Amino acid sequence: MNFVIFGYFAVFFTTVSFLPQAIKTLKTRNVEGLSLLTYVFLFLGSLSWFLYGNYLNDIPLMTTNSLTTILTGLILFLIVKEKRSAV
């Protein structure tokens, strides 16, 4: 059995899991209930996984984590921006 298919399932489910929060945050600009520290760790974790996938030349790992890094980066940017403007 070719287990690479599970990598592509992981790409889909992991990336899609961040879409609702990213879309809601981008639309409303409301970051009140979001943890800055959580999104810092998620961003750094997905960036690290992307770099590791790049080192291994693992397409599913790179795809998942490049998309997840972008989405968590957008949310992280909004958290920082909105919290600064509230001060």
VOPAGU-2260 file (C-alpha; in pm, 1 decimal, decimal comma):
REM VOPAGU-2260
SITE   aa  ch    i         X         Y         Z
SITE  MET   A    0       0,0       0,0       0,0
SITE  ASN   A    1     126,8     346,4     -89,2
SITE  PHE   A    2     111,1     555,7     228,0
SITE  VAL   A    3     187,5     882,9      45,6
SITE  ILE   A    4    -187,9     927,4      10,2
SITE  PHE   A    5    -202,5     987,8     387,0
SITE  GLY   A    6      41,5    1274,7     336,9
SITE  TYR   A    7    -198,0    1434,2      93,0
SITE  PHE   A    8    -488,8    1378,1     333,5
SITE  ALA   A    9    -279,5    1555,6     598,2
SITE  VAL   A   10    -220,3    1844,5     354,8
SITE  PHE   A   11    -592,9    1883,2     302,6
SITE  PHE   A   12    -714,9    1845,8     660,3
SITE  THR   A   13    -438,9    2045,7     827,9
SITE  THR   A   14    -466,3    2336,4     589,1
SITE  VAL   A   15    -846,2    2337,9     584,5
SITE  SER   A   16    -851,4    2336,5     966,4
SITE  PHE   A   17    -702,4    2688,0     969,4
SITE  LEU   A   18    -927,4    2832,5     699,4
SITE  PRO   A   19   -1236,2    2907,0     912,2
SITE  GLN   A   20   -1033,3    3099,5    1171,2
SITE  ALA   A   21    -830,0    3282,3     906,6
SITE  ILE   A   22   -1139,6    3382,5     707,7
SITE  LYS   A   23   -1328,8    3494,3    1017,8
SITE  THR   A   24   -1032,7    3693,6    1149,1
SITE  LEU   A   25    -964,7    3857,3     812,9
SITE  LYS   A   26   -1332,2    3953,4     772,8
SITE  THR   A   27   -1401,6    4080,2    1124,2
SITE  ARG   A   28   -1052,7    4193,3    1231,0
SITE  ASN   A   29   -1160,4    4070,5    1575,2
SITE  VAL   A   30    -864,7    3906,3    1750,2
SITE  GLU   A   31    -994,1    3947,8    2103,8
SITE  GLY   A   32   -1015,1    3576,6    2185,9
SITE  LEU   A   33    -696,6    3471,6    2006,7
SITE  SER   A   34    -375,2    3395,9    2192,8
SITE  LEU   A   35     -65,5    3572,4    2060,0
SITE  LEU   A   36     164,4    3308,8    2211,3
SITE  THR   A   37     -33,7    3022,3    2056,5
SITE  TYR   A   38      -7,9    3173,5    1709,7
SITE  VAL   A   39     362,9    3252,1    1753,7
SITE  PHE   A   40     425,8    2884,8    1834,9
SITE  LEU   A   41     198,3    2761,5    1554,3
SITE  PHE   A   42     372,2    2990,2    1305,1
SITE  LEU   A   43     723,2    2887,3    1413,2
SITE  GLY   A   44     622,6    2520,1    1426,4
SITE  SER   A   45     474,2    2514,3    1078,3
SITE  LEU   A   46     768,9    2713,2     941,7
SITE  SER   A   47    1008,4    2462,0    1098,6
SITE  TRP   A   48     812,5    2169,3     953,3
SITE  PHE   A   49     820,2    2337,6     612,3
SITE  LEU   A   50    1198,4    2376,8     630,3
SITE  TYR   A   51    1235,8    2015,1     741,1
SITE  GLY   A   52    1010,6    1901,0     455,5
SITE  ASN   A   53    1220,6    2108,1     217,3
SITE  TYR   A   54    1534,5    1937,6     347,7
SITE  LEU   A   55    1372,4    1596,4     290,2
SITE  ASN   A   56    1219,3    1707,5     -41,7
SITE  ASP   A   57     884,6    1586,3      93,8
SITE  ILE   A   58     612,7    1753,5    -114,4
SITE  PRO   A   59     315,8    1682,6     119,2
SITE  LEU   A   60     510,4    1810,5     420,9
SITE  MET   A   61     620,0    2123,8     235,9
SITE  THR   A   62     274,5    2189,8      91,7
SITE  THR   A   63      90,3    2151,9     420,9
SITE  ASN   A   64     328,7    2364,2     614,3
SITE  SER   A   65     377,0    2636,8     355,9
SITE  LEU   A   66       0,5    2690,5     348,0
SITE  THR   A   67     -31,9    2661,0     725,6
SITE  THR   A   68     258,0    2904,1     776,3
SITE  ILE   A   69      87,8    3156,9     549,6
SITE  LEU   A   70    -248,6    3123,2     726,1
SITE  THR   A   71    -105,4    3135,3    1078,7
SITE  GLY   A   72     121,1    3421,2     970,6
SITE  LEU   A   73    -180,2    3621,4     851,8
SITE  ILE   A   74    -362,2    3564,3    1178,2
SITE  LEU   A   75     -48,3    3643,9    1377,9
SITE  PHE   A   76      -1,4    3966,5    1181,5
SITE  LEU   A   77    -361,2    4068,7    1253,5
SITE  ILE   A   78    -326,7    3987,2    1623,4
SITE  VAL   A   79     -17,4    4206,6    1653,4
SITE  LYS   A   80    -164,3    4484,9    1438,2
SITE  GLU   A   81    -500,5    4496,3    1614,6
SITE  LYS   A   82    -351,5    4475,3    1964,9
SITE  ARG   A   83    -112,5    4763,0    1883,4
SITE  SER   A   84    -395,4    4979,5    1750,5
SITE  ALA   A   85    -601,3    4910,4    2063,6
SITE  VAL   A   86    -328,5    5055,5    2287,1
